[in-house]
Amino acid sequence: MGLATNRGYSYQFRRCISITYLDTRVAEVGREVFVLWGSEGKRKMLIRATIAEAPYKKDVRR
């Protein structure tokens, strides 16, 4: 089980990304999961997602 927040499109990665809170039993980096995505009271769809660490891009600035 999980909850997705702050979803949007990343022009750098050319993909949709989302910050998601997941049950620790499934939260393994690289694992593929399926997420029911959509707003309450509106049409929802099942999408495939891959768990990645945040931040997605390492910042090498000092």
Secondary structure as the mmCIF struct_conf table of DSSP 4:
data_model
#
loop_
_struct_conf.conf_type_id
_struct_conf.id
_struct_conf.beg_label_comp_id
_struct_conf.beg_label_asym_id
_struct_conf.beg_label_seq_id
_struct_conf.end_label_comp_id
_struct_conf.end_label_asym_id
_struct_conf.end_label_seq_id
STRN STRN1 GLY A 2 SER A 10
TURN_TY1_P TURN_TY1_P1 TYR A 11 ARG A 14
STRN STRN2 ARG A 15 LEU A 22
TURN_TY1_P TURN_TY1_P2 THR A 24 VAL A 26
TURN_TY1_P TURN_TY1_P3 VAL A 29 GLY A 30
STRN STRN3 GLU A 32 TRP A 37
BEND BEND1 GLY A 38 GLY A 38
TURN_TY1_P TURN_TY1_P4 GLU A 40 GLY A 41
BEND BEND2 LYS A 42 LYS A 42
STRN STRN4 MET A 45 THR A 50
BEND BEND3 ALA A 54 LYS A 57
#
